[in-house]
Amino acid sequence: MHTGILLAFLAYLAYSCSDAAAKALGSSSMPVFEIGFFISLFALLPALLSKRPEDTWRSIVRPKRPWLVLARMATGTIGGMTATYAFVSLPLAEAYALIFLLPVFVAVLSAVFLKEVVGLGRWASLLGGLAGVILVVRPGFNALTLGHLAALICAFVGALTVIILRTLGPTEKRLTLVGAVLLAAVCVNGVLMIPHFVVPTVADMPILVFGGLCAGIGHITIVMAARITQASQIAPTQYSQIVWAAVLGALFFGEVPDPIAVAGMALVGFCGLSTLSGGSSGAATPARSWRTRLLRA
């Protein structure tokens, strides 16, 4: 198997472990913003190792198109906060199923704002994925919560990030886009956590460090994978997160999906893979995962 694909699988395993750590911390008295602050802070350590030799640390705070980078920082930070809330509030597999609606939002926004042509085959795959999400969530049978809304917001701002990154194009360095978002997440979460700050317990700190380091490792490995392998080849590996969500949820949180939910997750994964291989060229870029869109250009 290609090294880049293996690195991508490792990245999404690391991301899933980070999300599981955030969920574990949600059972404590620690507020969501505080969880986001510490995980983003510890994620900076390994993520900044992705710096290229020709880049400078000053490039993080000196973008060439500051307003667009600021918008990308905003969508990335909101996406991270809403994802954390969703993982804390919902079963992991359910949260992922909703966040994986991102390609649907991308297709709509691309058609409206970028005038891209989305083929009928891709629309069919996207609608099939939506049907899979409905099987997992089953609105009307299960109570909808703010966690579901947070996951949907995460998917939507992730789609906005795609549009912004396409507009930015090659003008910004990867270090700028990765470092700026993590710094923004640290600052915003840091301010929002102040009114309800809770001193982390001795038991919480290892989980915070583990979650942050896993997120940072995910950033590094997905960047490495993207450098040596085409996006269309590594994008399908994102759907391994559905498997990791089911495994981690069952092992550590007692979240065992029922057969209908399993069928829905399988449909989401199948339609996601179909989305990557079909449709018009104008819709090819949405093949990148929601997390890759939030973190790299």
C-alpha positions in Angstrom: 0.0 0.0 0.0 1.2 3.5 -0.8 3.0 5.3 2.1 0.8 8.3 1.7 -2.4 6.2 2.1 -0.9 4.6 5.3 -0.1 8.1 6.6 -3.7 9.2 5.9 -5.1 6.2 7.8 -2.8 7.1 10.7 -3.9 10.7 10.6 -7.6 9.8 10.9 -6.9 7.3 13.7 -5.1 10.1 15.5 -8.0 12.5 14.9 -10.5 9.9 16.2 -8.4 9.4 19.3 -8.3 13.1 19.9 -12.1 13.3 19.5 -12.6 10.4 21.9 -10.4 12.2 24.4 -12.5 15.3 24.1 -15.6 13.2 24.6 -14.0 11.6 27.7 -13.3 15.0 29.2 -16.9 16.0 28.6 -18.0 13.6 31.3 -16.0 15.7 33.8 -17.0 19.2 35.0 -14.6 20.8 32.4 -16.4 23.3 30.0 -16.3 22.7 26.3 -14.3 25.9 25.7 -11.7 24.8 28.2 -11.4 21.4 26.5 -10.9 23.2 23.1 -8.3 25.5 24.6 -6.1 22.9 26.0 -6.4 20.5 23.1 -5.6 23.3 20.6 -2.7 24.4 22.8 -1.1 21.0 23.0 -1.9 20.4 19.3 0.4 23.4 18.4 3.5 21.5 19.5 3.5 18.7 16.9 1.5 20.6 14.3 4.2 23.4 14.0 6.7 20.7 13.2 5.1 20.7 9.7 7.0 23.9 9.0 8.9 23.7 5.7 12.5 24.9 5.6 11.7 27.8 3.3 8.9 29.0 5.6 9.4 31.5 8.4 7.6 31.7 11.8 6.7 35.2 10.9 4.5 34.0 8.0 1.9 32.8 10.5 1.0 36.4 11.4 1.8 38.0 8.0 -0.6 36.5 5.5 -0.7 37.8 1.9 -4.5 38.0 2.0 -5.3 38.8 5.6 -9.1 39.2 5.4 -9.6 35.8 3.7 -7.2 34.2 6.2 -9.1 35.8 9.0 -12.3 34.4 7.6 -10.6 31.0 7.3 -9.5 31.3 11.0 -13.1 32.1 12.0 -14.6 29.1 10.2 -11.9 26.8 11.4 -12.3 27.9 15.0 -16.1 27.7 14.9 -15.8 24.2 13.3 -13.4 23.0 16.0 -15.6 24.3 18.9 -18.8 22.9 17.4 -17.1 19.6 16.7 -15.9 19.4 20.3 -19.5 20.1 21.6 -20.9 17.5 19.2 -18.4 14.8 20.4 -19.1 15.6 24.0 -22.9 15.5 23.6 -23.5 12.7 21.1 -22.3 9.2 20.4 -19.1 9.4 18.3 -20.6 7.6 15.3 -23.7 9.8 15.3 -21.6 13.0 15.5 -19.4 11.8 12.6 -22.4 10.9 10.5 -23.7 14.4 10.7 -20.3 16.0 10.2 -19.9 13.9 7.0 -22.8 15.9 5.5 -20.1 18.4 4.7 -19.8 17.3 1.0 -23.5 18.1 0.6 -23.0 21.6 1.8 -19.9 21.9 -0.4 -21.8 20.9 -3.5 -24.6 23.4 -2.8 -22.2 26.3 -2.0 -19.9 25.5 -5.0 -22.9 25.5 -7.3 -24.2 28.8 -5.9 -21.0 30.8 -5.3 -18.4 29.2 -7.6 -20.8 28.3 -10.4 -19.4 24.8 -10.5 -21.4 22.1 -12.3 -22.2 19.1 -10.0 -23.2 16.0 -12.0 -26.3 14.0 -11.4 -24.3 11.0 -10.3 -22.6 13.0 -7.6 -25.9 14.5 -6.4 -27.3 10.9 -6.2 -24.3 9.9 -4.0 -24.7 13.0 -1.8 -28.4 12.4 -1.3 -27.6 8.7 -0.5 -25.2 9.9 2.1 -27.9 12.1 3.5 -30.3 9.1 3.7 -27.6 7.2 5.6 -27.3 10.1 8.1 -31.1 10.0 8.6 -30.8 6.2 9.4 -28.2 7.0 12.0 -29.9 9.9 13.6 -33.5 9.0 13.0 -35.2 12.3 13.7 -38.7 11.8 15.0 -37.7 8.6 16.8 -34.7 10.0 18.7 -34.7 13.4 20.4 -32.7 16.0 18.5 -30.4 18.0 20.7 -28.0 21.0 20.6 -25.3 18.4 19.9 -26.9 17.5 16.6 -27.1 21.3 15.7 -23.5 21.7 16.6 -22.5 18.8 14.3 -24.5 20.4 11.4 -22.9 23.8 12.1 -19.5 22.1 12.0 -20.3 20.6 8.6 -21.6 23.9 7.2 -18.6 26.0 8.4 -16.3 23.3 7.0 -18.0 23.8 3.7 -17.5 27.5 3.9 -13.8 26.8 4.6 -13.6 24.9 1.3 -14.9 27.9 -0.6 -12.5 30.2 1.2 -9.5 28.0 0.6 -10.4 27.7 -3.1 -10.5 31.5 -3.3 -7.2 31.8 -1.4 -5.6 29.4 -3.9 -1.8 29.0 -3.7 -1.2 32.5 -2.2 -0.8 31.4 1.4 1.7 29.0 3.0 0.4 25.9 4.7 2.1 26.9 7.9 0.1 30.1 7.9 -3.2 28.3 7.5 -2.5 25.6 10.0 -0.7 27.7 12.6 -3.2 30.6 12.3 -6.2 28.4 12.9 -4.7 26.7 16.0 -3.6 30.1 17.4 -7.1 31.4 16.8 -8.6 28.4 18.5 -6.3 28.9 21.5 -7.1 32.6 21.9 -10.9 32.3 21.3 -11.4 29.3 23.5 -9.1 30.9 26.1 -11.2 34.0 26.4 -14.6 32.1 26.4 -13.4 29.7 29.1 -12.6 32.4 31.6 -16.0 32.8 33.2 -16.4 29.1 33.9 -12.8 28.0 34.2 -12.2 24.8 36.2 -8.7 23.8 37.2 -8.0 20.5 35.4 -7.7 17.6 37.8 -4.7 15.3 37.9 -6.8 12.7 36.0 -7.8 15.2 33.3 -4.4 16.5 32.4 -3.1 13.3 30.7 -6.2 13.1 28.6 -5.9 16.7 27.6 -2.2 16.2 26.6 -3.1 13.0 24.8 -6.0 14.6 22.9 -3.9 17.6 21.9 -0.9 15.6 20.8 -3.1 13.2 18.8 -4.7 16.2 17.0 -1.3 17.7 16.3 0.0 14.3 15.0 -3.1 14.1 12.8 -2.2 17.5 11.3 1.4 16.5 10.6 0.6 13.1 9.0 -2.3 14.4 6.8 0.1 17.2 5.5 2.8 14.6 4.9 0.3 12.3 3.1 -0.9 15.2 1.0 2.6 16.0 -0.1 3.4 12.6 -1.5 -0.1 11.3 -2.6 -2.9 12.8 -4.6 -5.9 14.0 -2.6 -8.2 11.8 -4.6 -6.3 8.8 -3.3 -6.1 9.7 0.4 -9.6 11.2 0.7 -11.4 7.9 1.0 -9.4 7.1 4.2 -11.5 9.7 6.0 -14.4 7.2 6.2 -12.2 5.0 8.4 -13.3 7.4 11.1 -16.8 5.8 11.0 -15.1 2.5 11.9 -12.9 4.1 14.6 -16.0 5.9 16.0 -17.9 2.6 16.4 -14.9 0.8 17.9 -13.9 3.6 20.3 -17.5 4.3 21.2 -18.1 0.7 22.1 -14.9 0.1 24.0 -14.7 3.3 26.1 -18.3 4.7 26.2 -20.6 1.8 25.9 -22.0 3.2 22.6 -22.9 0.1 20.6 -24.8 1.1 17.4 -27.9 -0.9 16.5 -28.3 -2.6 13.1 -30.1 0.3 11.6 -27.4 2.7 12.7 -24.7 0.3 11.3 -26.6 0.2 8.0 -26.7 4.0 8.0 -23.0 4.4 8.7 -22.3 1.9 5.9 -24.5 3.9 3.5 -22.7 7.1 4.5 -19.3 5.5 3.8 -20.4 3.9 0.5 -21.9 7.1 -0.8 -18.9 9.1 0.3 -16.6 6.8 -1.7 -19.0 7.0 -4.7 -18.9 10.8 -4.4 -15.1 10.7 -4.7 -15.1 8.6 -7.9 -18.0 10.1 -9.8 -19.4 13.4 -11.0 -17.9 16.3 -12.9 -14.5 17.7 -12.6 -15.9 20.8 -11.0 -16.8 18.9 -8.0 -13.6 17.0 -7.5 -12.1 19.1 -4.8 -14.8 18.3 -2.2 -13.3 14.9 -2.0 -11.0 16.2 0.7 -12.1 15.4 4.1 -13.9 17.8 6.5 -10.9 17.8 8.7 -8.4 18.4 5.9 -10.5 21.3 4.7 -10.4 22.9 8.2 -6.6 22.5 8.5 -4.9 22.9 5.1 -5.0 24.6 1.8 
